[in-house]
Amino acid sequence: MPRRQPVPGRYDRGVSDTLRFAVRVRPGAKRDLVDGSREGALGTALVVSVSAPANDGKANDAVRKTLAEALGVRARELVIVRGRRSRDKVIELSASAAGAADAAERLTALY
């Protein structure tokens, strides 16, 4: 069975309605920001630059915080479902999360 690839800004109808999207992380940057998109191992991915180093989960926490600010949701509502130890990650946001519909629109605009 072929693996399903994350689709930018699209709800993945699985067990529950979720929004899954790919992210490419640049740890150790000067500032935390969402810096456009690029083609990568997971398809088109948002590029997220974070100042935190890539050790002890610090960069992962910074990625969630940076994305939460950009999408207008809480950081705890964003879950890394793939790539905890990789620069290429898949992030999931539940459709039931407060502001998920607005987040989907903002996500599409970031690509």
LINHUFEN-V956361 format. One record per run of one state. SS is the DSSP state (~ for helix, > for strand, _ for the rest). FROM is the first residue (numbers start at 1). LEN is the number of residues. If there is no record, write none. Layout:
# LINHUFEN-V956361
SS:FROM:LEN ; SS:FROM:LEN
This chain:
# LINHUFEN-V956361
_:1:9 ; >:10:4 ; _:14:3 ; >:17:10 ; _:27:6 ; >:33:8 ; _:41:2 ; >:43:7 ; _:50:8 ; ~:58:14 ; _:72:3 ; ~:75:3 ; >:78:5 ; _:83:5 ; >:88:7 ; _:95:5 ; ~:100:11 ; _:111:1
